[in-house]
Structures are given as structure tokens and as C-alpha cells.
Amino acid sequence: MPKKILLTNKYAGAAEKIIREKIPDGFKLLMLDTVTRENLISHVPEANYLLCSGRLRIDREILERAKNLKMIRRTGVGTDTLDIAAAKKFGIPIYVERGINSRSVAEHALLLTLAGLRNLPAIHRNTAKGIWKKQEQGLTTHELGGKIVGIVGLGNIGKKFAEMLAAFDVKILYCGHKKLNETEEFKIGAEYVTLENLLHRSDIISLHAPLTEETFRLISDREFSLMKTGAIIVNTARGKIIDTPALINALAEKKISFAGIDVYEDEPFSEPHPLSEFENVILTPHIAGITHESFAEMISRAFDNIKKFDSGDIDAIRKFRIC
């Protein structure tokens, strides 16, 4: 009998085609008809492996029903929807390949940063309407060169973002749980500071921290008050790192000039988001880590690691295990 891999999401079109092309021999893919907790609960007893997308929380109740489960593999890098303590209790290992979509997310963060500096939403709307005010519109934009960029969280994605910024002649500040050594700091030209110092000095603030108890609503009213008037904020990390009502207030009071947001406190949403009322905001649907290249690579490596685990080649994937 083939081993069963349950994908805790539903994909269609090009995404489903990529997934089905990469299923290893000897395995059968199960995919949820609807992405609901109830549907996951009903299907998880069949699964030998879980391939988790991050949409649904994998907690104690889910794991109690997963009587045939051998291993959990995360497609992305975030672990905030995985109950690691419960997985340890049940002896179910979790594997996460950190850094696999670092380039994709970093490029998206850079895209949003440049879009904000160049006032792209307003200029696009004006140009599409035939409003051709070249100098007037041009003088509302700014170059990235010479700016101070604050990176909150300098893990794999934050480092990749910093490396990309090297071409723009910027000053990089960073804060986070871990300070780099001097050699690493020199390589990317970054200065370690406190969060308060970073907020006070930065022209652009880009969030790349994981969601933890410490980073939950890390950026709220007080933090926005510390920022430069006219600062830009970009969030491609986790939505709950920013207090959304505080962000709305900062935009309404013109404390910040632009917000580029890819992640939200509640996902997904089908009604217009409150931030959509602002012309100086770009919203994207948690898509920073998903390009054709990164998605294909994520799925390919996930299946490869499941296959290696199933064959007993644990040493080959040891570095990806988090519990």
C-alpha cells in the first residue's frame, strides 16, 4: 500500500500541477476539499505524513487523531501554526527547511520598498487616467540611495534583504534576538541597535521577524510614535507583528508615508480590508514567498525529505528537524 501524504491546504491550477508532478513513487497525495479544521480532523487519521502549508493550526487535538502519522513537514518556514510541544509529546518529528524562500520574500520586500519610495500607487492611478504631470509627480518620489533602512529580524530572509540593499548605497540598521558577529556585520554593512533606536533613525522599516510572544503586536501606537514622520513600513513576515488599528491611525495621521503589507492579523479575508481605503498602501495576499521557482523548490524538497525519512535516511535531513 502506498504511504499517504496529507496536504493541509487545497491547490488548483498551476500549483496543483506542480505538486502532482513531484509526488514520489510509492506515495499517495491526499488534499483537503475545503481548508477547514473539521475537514483536517476527518482526514488526518489516514495520513502517514503531513505536508503543512501554515493555513491550519496543527495542535494537540489534531495530533491525537493522527494515529498513523510518522512525520510533519512544513512547506514554508513559519512555525507559529505548529504546536511543537504537542508534537514532542506524541513523538512526532517536525521538519522545516529554513531559508528556502528567502530570495522570493526579500525580493518582494524590496519591491514594496521601492514602490513606496516612488509613490507608485498614486502615480499609476494618475497615469492611467491620463494625468501627465511629469515634474510634479516625479518630485513626490524619492531614491533608495542614501536612506537608512531598519531591518527587524535578521534571519535568512532579513540577511538576503540586506544583501540586496548593498547595491543601493544605504545605511542598514538591524535589531533582533541575535546579534551577528563583527565579520558578518561588516559583510552586509549592518549596525546592531535596539528596536527603539532603529525606529527613531530609519527611513524605511522592513519586518522579517518570526511571530512569537515577544513579537506579537511588536509595532503598535508607541512604536509608530517613535518613527520619523514620513517613514515607510513593509511587512512580509507575519501580520500579527503589527497592531493593525495602530497602523491605520499612523496612516490617517500621516505619521508614515507608505505601508507595503503582505501579511495580516486574520487570513484569508474576502471583504475589503480597512487598509484598502488608503491610497498610499499596497496590499498583497501573503504572496511574498511564492514564485514559480520558490514554490516548485519548496514542494520538491518537501517530498524529497519525506521520501528520505520514510526510507530511514534520517542523517540526510537531520539539519531540518526542529523537534
C-alpha positions in Angstrom: 0.0 0.0 0.0 1.3 3.5 -0.8 2.2 5.8 2.1 -0.3 8.7 2.4 0.8 12.4 2.4 -1.9 14.7 3.6 -1.5 18.3 2.3 -3.2 20.7 4.8 -4.3 23.0 2.0 -6.1 23.0 -1.3 -4.4 23.9 -4.5 -5.6 24.1 -8.1 -4.3 25.1 -11.5 -0.5 25.5 -11.9 0.1 24.9 -8.2 -1.7 21.6 -8.2 0.1 20.6 -11.4 3.5 21.2 -9.8 2.6 19.2 -6.7 1.2 16.2 -8.6 4.2 16.1 -10.9 6.5 15.9 -7.9 4.8 13.2 -5.8 7.4 10.5 -5.2 6.8 6.9 -6.3 5.2 4.8 -3.6 3.3 7.7 -2.1 -0.3 8.9 -2.5 -1.3 12.5 -2.0 -4.4 13.5 -0.1 -5.6 17.0 -0.5 -8.4 18.7 1.5 -11.6 19.5 -0.4 -12.1 22.6 1.8 -9.5 24.1 4.0 -11.2 23.8 7.3 -10.3 22.4 10.7 -13.2 20.0 10.6 -12.0 18.6 7.2 -8.5 18.2 8.5 -9.7 16.4 11.6 -11.7 13.9 9.4 -8.8 13.2 7.1 -5.8 13.2 9.5 -6.3 9.6 10.7 -5.4 8.4 7.2 -2.1 10.3 7.0 1.3 8.8 7.3 2.8 12.3 6.7 1.5 15.8 7.0 2.7 18.4 4.5 1.6 21.7 6.2 1.1 24.9 4.4 0.5 27.1 7.5 -3.2 27.8 6.9 -4.5 25.5 9.6 -3.1 25.1 13.1 -1.7 21.6 13.9 -2.4 21.2 17.6 -2.9 18.6 20.2 -6.4 17.6 19.1 -5.2 17.1 15.5 -2.2 15.1 16.6 -4.3 12.9 19.0 -6.3 11.8 15.9 -3.3 11.2 13.7 -2.8 7.6 14.7 -0.7 6.7 11.7 1.4 9.9 11.5 5.1 9.4 11.2 6.4 13.0 10.5 5.3 16.5 9.8 6.9 18.6 7.1 6.3 22.3 6.7 6.2 23.7 3.2 7.3 27.2 4.2 9.4 28.3 7.1 7.0 29.7 9.8 6.2 27.5 12.8 3.6 29.6 14.6 0.8 27.3 13.4 2.6 24.2 14.7 2.1 23.0 18.3 5.7 22.0 18.8 5.1 20.9 22.5 2.3 18.6 21.5 4.4 17.1 18.6 7.2 16.4 21.1 4.7 14.7 23.5 3.4 12.4 20.8 6.9 11.8 19.4 6.2 13.2 16.0 9.2 14.9 14.4 8.8 18.2 12.6 11.0 19.2 9.7 11.3 22.8 8.3 13.7 23.9 5.6 14.5 27.4 6.7 15.7 29.8 4.1 14.1 28.0 1.2 12.0 31.0 0.0 14.4 33.7 1.4 15.1 35.2 -2.0 11.5 35.4 -3.0 10.4 37.2 0.2 13.4 39.5 0.1 12.7 40.5 -3.5 9.1 41.2 -2.6 10.1 43.3 0.4 12.5 45.3 -1.9 9.7 45.7 -4.5 7.3 47.1 -1.9 10.1 49.4 -0.5 10.8 50.9 -4.0 7.1 51.1 -4.8 6.6 53.2 -1.6 9.6 55.5 -2.3 8.4 56.1 -5.9 4.8 56.7 -4.8 3.8 54.0 -7.3 0.1 53.5 -6.3 -0.8 57.2 -6.8 1.3 57.7 -9.9 -0.1 54.6 -11.6 -3.6 55.8 -11.0 -2.9 59.3 -12.3 -1.1 58.0 -15.4 -3.9 55.5 -16.2 -6.3 58.4 -16.0 -4.2 60.5 -18.4 -2.9 62.8 -15.7 0.6 63.6 -17.2 2.3 65.8 -14.6 5.8 64.6 -15.0 7.8 67.0 -12.8 5.0 67.4 -10.2 4.6 63.7 -9.8 8.3 63.0 -10.0 9.1 65.4 -7.2 6.8 63.4 -4.9 9.1 60.4 -5.2 12.5 59.5 -3.6 15.5 57.4 -4.3 16.5 54.5 -2.1 20.2 55.5 -2.2 21.4 57.3 0.9 18.4 56.2 3.1 18.6 54.4 6.4 16.9 51.0 6.3 15.9 49.3 9.5 15.5 45.5 9.4 13.6 44.0 12.3 14.8 40.4 12.4 18.0 39.4 10.6 17.5 35.7 9.9 17.7 34.1 6.5 15.3 36.5 4.8 16.5 39.6 6.6 20.1 38.8 5.6 19.1 38.2 2.0 17.2 41.5 2.0 20.3 43.3 3.4 22.4 41.7 0.7 20.1 43.1 -2.0 20.2 46.5 -0.4 24.0 46.6 -0.9 23.5 47.8 -4.5 21.6 50.9 -3.3 24.2 52.6 -1.1 22.0 52.6 2.1 22.8 52.5 5.8 21.5 49.4 7.4 20.3 49.1 11.0 19.1 45.8 12.4 17.7 44.5 15.7 16.5 41.1 16.8 17.1 38.2 19.2 20.6 37.6 17.9 23.5 39.9 17.1 25.7 38.9 14.2 29.5 38.7 14.8 31.6 41.5 13.5 32.6 39.7 10.3 29.0 39.1 9.4 28.0 42.7 10.2 30.9 44.0 8.1 30.0 41.8 5.2 26.5 43.2 4.9 27.3 46.6 6.3 24.8 46.4 9.2 24.7 48.0 12.6 23.1 46.3 15.6 20.8 48.6 17.6 17.8 48.5 19.9 14.3 48.5 18.4 13.7 52.0 19.7 16.9 53.3 18.1 16.0 51.6 14.8 12.5 53.1 14.7 13.8 56.5 15.6 16.5 56.6 12.9 15.1 54.6 10.0 13.6 56.0 6.8 12.3 52.5 5.9 11.4 49.7 8.3 11.1 46.2 7.0 9.8 43.4 9.2 11.4 39.9 9.0 11.0 38.5 12.5 9.1 35.3 13.3 5.8 35.5 15.3 6.5 34.8 18.9 5.1 36.0 22.3 7.8 38.7 22.1 7.0 39.9 18.6 3.1 39.8 18.9 2.0 43.3 18.1 5.6 44.5 18.4 4.7 47.5 16.3 1.9 49.4 17.9 1.0 53.0 18.8 4.1 53.6 20.9 6.4 52.3 18.2 4.7 54.3 15.4 5.2 57.4 17.6 8.9 56.8 17.6 9.2 56.7 13.9 10.3 59.5 11.7 7.4 61.4 10.1 7.1 60.1 6.6 8.7 56.7 7.3 7.9 53.7 5.2 6.9 50.3 6.7 7.0 47.0 5.0 5.7 43.7 6.5 6.4 40.4 4.7 6.8 38.5 8.0 3.6 37.9 10.0 0.5 40.0 10.2 0.3 39.9 14.0 3.6 41.6 14.4 1.8 44.9 13.6 -1.2 46.2 15.5 -3.5 46.9 12.6 -5.6 49.6 14.3 -2.3 51.4 15.2 -1.1 51.1 11.6 -4.4 52.6 10.4 -4.0 55.5 12.9 -0.4 56.1 11.7 -1.5 56.3 8.1 -4.5 58.5 8.9 -2.4 60.9 10.9 0.3 60.9 8.1 2.9 59.7 10.5 4.0 57.2 7.9 4.0 57.9 4.2 3.5 54.3 2.9 2.8 50.8 4.0 3.6 47.7 2.0 1.7 44.8 3.5 1.8 41.1 2.5 0.6 39.5 5.8 -2.4 40.2 8.0 -3.7 39.6 11.5 -6.5 37.5 10.1 -6.0 35.5 6.9 -7.5 35.0 4.4 -10.1 37.7 4.1 -12.8 38.2 1.4 -14.2 41.6 2.3 -12.3 44.8 1.6 -9.5 45.3 4.1 -9.6 48.5 6.2 -6.1 49.4 4.8 -7.5 49.4 1.3 -9.1 52.8 2.0 -5.6 54.4 1.9 -4.0 55.4 -1.4 -0.5 55.1 0.0 -0.8 51.4 0.7 -0.1 48.3 -1.3 -1.7 45.1 -0.2 -0.7 41.6 -1.5 -2.2 38.2 -0.4 0.7 36.7 1.6 2.4 36.0 -1.7 6.0 37.2 -0.9 7.3 33.7 -0.5 5.6 32.3 -3.6 7.0 32.5 -7.0 7.0 29.7 -9.6 10.6 29.0 -8.7 10.3 29.0 -5.0 7.0 27.0 -4.9 8.4 24.3 -7.1 11.6 24.1 -5.0 9.6 24.1 -1.7 7.4 21.2 -2.9 10.3 19.3 -4.4 12.4 19.4 -1.3 9.5 18.7 1.0 8.7 15.5 -0.9 12.4 14.6 -1.1 12.7 14.9 2.6 9.6 12.8 3.3 10.9 10.1 1.0 14.3 10.1 2.8 12.6 9.9 6.2 10.4 7.1 5.0 13.5 5.1 3.7 15.3 5.7 7.0 17.9 8.1 5.7 17.5 10.3 8.7 21.0 11.7 8.7 20.5 13.3 5.2 17.7 15.5 6.7 18.9 15.9 10.3 19.6 19.6 9.9 16.0 20.3 9.0 14.5 18.8 12.2 13.2 21.3 14.8 11.6 18.8 17.2 
